[in-house]
Amino acid sequence: MMPRPQASQENELLERRIKASEDSKGTSTSAIIDHALRAALKMGTARSMLEFGAGKGDLIRQLLDAGWSGPITGADLFARPESLQDNIAWVQADLNLPLQLDGASFDLVVSTEVIEHLENPRAVAREFARLLRPGGQVLLTTPNQESLRSLISLLVTGHFALFQDSCYPAHITALLRKDLMRVFKEAGFENIQFSFVAHGGIPKRPHISWQKVSGGLLHGRWFSDTIVMTAELPQAPRQ
């Protein structure tokens, strides 16, 4: 029996998503993980946290080593890492789709270098809003399209630096701060703020950082490869 066209398309799409996940190697750079680690710890170590796109569990392990005491759940297309502690819950799933988790289950969602791999950022933001309790927060990172490196790439090649053919199909959704602001406001988030990881590659030589050549003087929007967004849901209305 010939496969139904729709079934064939769904299988092709799943294979593409698996390839994108494998291309990412299930981890972010050390600079991004270090930044996310510090930011998450400041938000409170006793909170219930979901790492959306937990990959190989690198950030989770570092949070535990740093004294995180709240319950942690990891979710990713990857299977549960064998080295992850038994008390860490794990959901293996396509992150383009709603997770099989109850709503209002978490105080914090952390997602580093994931949203650019997914097809519908608005669906992601709505899923975060569903999973978080009132007053819950999001900590998210994604490639910075406003860096000098990325803007020069756009001018010269017609696309942002980390969204060239060499990065496809892993990176498929490029988002500016304005896009993130719109997407998360539409999903009900407020107090949306942005910062930048203090690491960025120079054009044509991304293995050399602006920070290295400037002795750490160059930082911020123009000189960072990664944007960081935090946002929160409103508190429940008082009765």
N, C-alpha and C positions, 0 to 999 in steps of 0.2 A: 504494500500500500504506500502510495506517495504521501509524504508528510504534508499536512495542511500548510498553505503559505504563511498563515499567521504563526503557527507553531515554529516554522523554520525561522521566521523573523525574530521570534522571542528567543530561540536558541542562539542565533547570531548575536543578538543584543547582549545576552548573558555572557557569551564568550568574550565579547568586546569589553564588558565591565570587568571580567576576571583579568583580562590582559592589562587593563588600566591599573587595576589594583596591584598586580604583580610588578608592573613597571615602576610603581611608587616604592617598591621594596618594603612597604609597610612601616616606614619610619620617616620622620622629618629630620632636618639638619640639627646638629647639636645646638646651634644658636637659637633656633625656633623652640626646641624642647626646653632649653634653659629659661627662655623668656616665659613660656607657658607655665612652667613649673613655678617660677617666682610669683607670677600673677595669680595662679590658682591657690597657692598657699596663703596669699594675702586675703583671699576671699573667705577663708575659714576652713580649717582642716577637719572639722567634725560633720561636714555636710555630706548629703547623699549626692554622688556624682556619676554622670554618664560620660564616658569618653566616646564620642561619636566619630568612628574611624580610628579605632585604637591600634590598628596594625599589628605589630609584633609585641605590643605591650610595654614599650620603652618608657613612656611617660608614666604609666601606672606604677611600674616598679620604682621609679624615682620618687613619685609621690609617697609611696609606702615607706621608702627609705627615709624620707624627710619628715615622717610622723603623721601622715594622713590617717585619721582614725574613723572617718565616716565610711559607709558602704560605697563600694565602687562597682560599676558595671561597665564592661567594654563591649562595643558593637563594631563589627567589621565584616566585610566579605571574606576575609581570612578566617580560617578555623582558629579555635582557641590556642594560643601559644602554650606549648607543653610546660614551659618554665614558670608560668603564671601561678601565683599562690591560689590555693583551693578556695579561699574565701572571696575571691573575685568572681562575680557573675559574668557570663559571656553570652552574647547574642550574635550568632553568625547569620548575616542577612545582607541582601542587596540594599545599600543605604539610599538608593533612589526611591525605595518603597517604604511605607510606614512600618515601623518596628512592631513586633509582637510584644509590646510592653504596655502596661496600664498607664493611662494619663495621670498627670500630676504626681509622678513618682520620684522626681529629682529636684534638688535645690540648685544644681549647677550642671550645665552641659559644656564640655570642653571639646573643641573640634579643631585640630591643627592640620592645615593643608589638605582639606577634604572637599570643601564646597566647590572648588574649581574642577574636581573630578566628576561632579554630579550634573545631571541634566536640567534640573529645575530648582534654582535657589529659593524660589518662593515656597515650593513644597517643603524644602528643608526647614525654612524659617517657621512655617506653620507646624511642622512636626516638633520642632524644639518647643514652641509655645504649648503644644499638647502635652508634652512629656514633663514640662516644668510645673512646679507648684507656684501659686501666687508669690510674687517677690523673687522668683528664681532668676538666675543669671546665666548668660551665655558668654563664653570666652572662645573666640574664633580667630584663626589666622588664615591668610590666603595671599597669593603673590600680589605685590604692590605694582599696579599698572602706572603709577604716577612717578616712579623713579626715573632718573635720567637714562639709565640703561634701557628701561622699557619704552620710554617715550622716543628715544633715538631709534630703537628697533621698529617702533610703529611707523616713524617717519621714513625710514630707509627701506623696510621690507613689507610694510603694510599690516603688520601684526605685532602684538606685544611680545617681549623677549621670551617669556616662558610659555608661549602659545604658538610657537612655530611648528612646522611639520615634525621636527625632531621630538617634540613634546606630545604629539598627538598619537593615539587617542587618550593618553593619560590626562592631560589638561584640556578641558573642553569649554569651560565657562569662566571668562574673564570678567572680573567685577571691580568697578571703581568704588571709592568711598560713597559717592552719591547713590550708586546702585544698592550698596549694602544698607544705607540709610533708608532708602525707599522700601526695600524688601522687608526689613525687620520692623519698620513702622507699620507697614500694612498688616503684619502678623500680630501686632499688638504690643510690641516692645517699646520701651522708652529709655531715657538716659543712655542713648547710644553714643559711645565715645571711641576714638581711634588713637592709636599710637603706632610706633614702628620698631621692629627688631633692629638692633644696632649692628647690622651686617648686610652688606650689599656689594655685589660684584661690579667691576668696571666694565663698560661696553667692550665687547670682543675678547675680553680677558676675565670672565666671571670668576675664575679661580683666584684672582687677585682682588682683594676688597678695598673699597674706598677707605675703610677704617685703617687698614694696614699702611696704605700709601700716605695717609694724612696724620699718622700717629694718633688716631682716635678723634681727630677734630671734626671730621665730616660725618654727620649722622642725620637722622630725620627723613622726611618724605623723599627728597631727591636722591638719597644715598642708601636706601634700604630696599632689599628685595622682598620684604614681607610686611604686610599691614596686619595690625592686631585690632580687633573690634571687641568691645564689651557692651552688653545690653542687658536689660532686666525687664521682667514682667511687672505690671503694677501689683501692689499688695491687694489682697482681698478687701472689698469694701466693708467698712465697719457696720455691724448690725445695730 
